[in-house]
Amino acid sequence: MAQSLIRLGHDVMGIDKDADLVQRWSNALTCAVQADSTDVNVMRQLRRPSMPPRQGSRSRLRRRRP
């Protein structure tokens, strides 16, 4: 899927805990980051400044309630 999006001209960020996977994909993707994508704070830090949440949309990066 990532390669298809890149061919269509989209920027693609890959996020994974596995350093080997991040290294393997680092040349193919716009950006590859070693991080825990289940951590909402990490995801907020990785959000591109040029891509703020759309007005009226609900963020999918919400904390789970205990």
VEXMIBA-22955 format. One record per residue (C-alpha): x, y, z; residue number from 1; residue in three letters. Coordinates in Angstrom, 2 decimals, padded with zeros to 5 digits. Example, Ala and Ser with C-alpha at 12.3 -4.5 7.8 and 13.67 -1.06 7.14 Angstrom:
<fimis>
fimi east->012.30 | north->-004.50 | up->007.80 | seq->1 | type->ALA
fimi east->013.67 | north->-001.06 | up->007.14 | seq->2 | type->SER
</fimis>
This chain:
<fimis>
fimi east->000.00 | north->000.00 | up->000.00 | seq->1 | type->MET
fimi east->002.79 | north->002.41 | up->000.91 | seq->2 | type->ALA
fimi east->004.45 | north->001.97 | up->-002.47 | seq->3 | type->GLN
fimi east->001.16 | north->002.58 | up->-004.28 | seq->4 | type->SER
fimi east->000.61 | north->005.80 | up->-002.34 | seq->5 | type->LEU
fimi east->004.14 | north->006.98 | up->-003.13 | seq->6 | type->ILE
fimi east->003.62 | north->006.26 | up->-006.85 | seq->7 | type->ARG
fimi east->000.49 | north->008.42 | up->-006.66 | seq->8 | type->LEU
fimi east->002.58 | north->011.29 | up->-005.26 | seq->9 | type->GLY
fimi east->001.63 | north->011.02 | up->-001.59 | seq->10 | type->HIS
fimi east->004.02 | north->011.39 | up->001.32 | seq->11 | type->ASP
fimi east->004.13 | north->008.21 | up->003.39 | seq->12 | type->VAL
fimi east->005.41 | north->007.87 | up->006.95 | seq->13 | type->MET
fimi east->006.23 | north->004.43 | up->008.30 | seq->14 | type->GLY
fimi east->006.23 | north->003.88 | up->012.07 | seq->15 | type->ILE
fimi east->007.37 | north->000.70 | up->013.79 | seq->16 | type->ASP
fimi east->009.09 | north->-000.41 | up->016.99 | seq->17 | type->LYS
fimi east->011.39 | north->-002.72 | up->015.03 | seq->18 | type->ASP
fimi east->014.61 | north->-000.88 | up->014.10 | seq->19 | type->ALA
fimi east->015.38 | north->-003.40 | up->011.34 | seq->20 | type->ASP
fimi east->012.04 | north->-002.76 | up->009.61 | seq->21 | type->LEU
fimi east->012.50 | north->000.99 | up->009.93 | seq->22 | type->VAL
fimi east->015.97 | north->000.71 | up->008.38 | seq->23 | type->GLN
fimi east->014.70 | north->-001.54 | up->005.59 | seq->24 | type->ARG
fimi east->011.94 | north->000.92 | up->004.61 | seq->25 | type->TRP
fimi east->013.83 | north->004.16 | up->005.25 | seq->26 | type->SER
fimi east->014.89 | north->004.61 | up->001.62 | seq->27 | type->ASN
fimi east->011.50 | north->003.75 | up->000.16 | seq->28 | type->ALA
fimi east->009.25 | north->005.92 | up->002.34 | seq->29 | type->LEU
fimi east->009.08 | north->009.68 | up->002.73 | seq->30 | type->THR
fimi east->009.88 | north->009.16 | up->006.41 | seq->31 | type->CYS
fimi east->010.50 | north->006.08 | up->008.56 | seq->32 | type->ALA
fimi east->010.45 | north->006.37 | up->012.35 | seq->33 | type->VAL
fimi east->011.22 | north->003.89 | up->015.10 | seq->34 | type->GLN
fimi east->008.48 | north->004.52 | up->017.67 | seq->35 | type->ALA
fimi east->005.52 | north->002.99 | up->019.49 | seq->36 | type->ASP
fimi east->002.53 | north->003.87 | up->017.32 | seq->37 | type->SER
fimi east->000.14 | north->002.77 | up->020.09 | seq->38 | type->THR
fimi east->001.32 | north->005.67 | up->022.28 | seq->39 | type->ASP
fimi east->-000.93 | north->008.68 | up->021.68 | seq->40 | type->VAL
fimi east->001.75 | north->011.13 | up->022.85 | seq->41 | type->ASN
fimi east->004.25 | north->009.73 | up->020.36 | seq->42 | type->VAL
fimi east->001.71 | north->010.06 | up->017.57 | seq->43 | type->MET
fimi east->000.99 | north->013.66 | up->018.50 | seq->44 | type->ARG
fimi east->004.70 | north->014.45 | up->018.41 | seq->45 | type->GLN
fimi east->005.05 | north->012.85 | up->014.98 | seq->46 | type->LEU
fimi east->002.14 | north->014.74 | up->013.42 | seq->47 | type->ARG
fimi east->003.40 | north->016.92 | up->010.61 | seq->48 | type->ARG
fimi east->002.98 | north->020.64 | up->011.38 | seq->49 | type->PRO
fimi east->001.68 | north->021.18 | up->007.86 | seq->50 | type->SER
fimi east->-001.10 | north->018.66 | up->008.48 | seq->51 | type->MET
fimi east->-003.22 | north->019.95 | up->011.36 | seq->52 | type->PRO
fimi east->-006.41 | north->018.04 | up->012.18 | seq->53 | type->PRO
fimi east->-009.21 | north->018.93 | up->009.79 | seq->54 | type->ARG
fimi east->-011.84 | north->021.28 | up->011.17 | seq->55 | type->GLN
fimi east->-014.76 | north->019.34 | up->012.56 | seq->56 | type->GLY
fimi east->-013.05 | north->015.96 | up->012.33 | seq->57 | type->SER
fimi east->-012.54 | north->013.68 | up->015.28 | seq->58 | type->ARG
fimi east->-009.01 | north->012.60 | up->015.96 | seq->59 | type->SER
fimi east->-008.40 | north->008.86 | up->015.91 | seq->60 | type->ARG
fimi east->-005.62 | north->009.42 | up->018.42 | seq->61 | type->LEU
fimi east->-007.73 | north->009.38 | up->021.54 | seq->62 | type->ARG
fimi east->-006.78 | north->007.93 | up->024.88 | seq->63 | type->ARG
fimi east->-008.62 | north->004.87 | up->026.00 | seq->64 | type->ARG
fimi east->-010.71 | north->005.38 | up->029.09 | seq->65 | type->ARG
fimi east->-009.90 | north->002.98 | up->031.91 | seq->66 | type->PRO
</fimis>
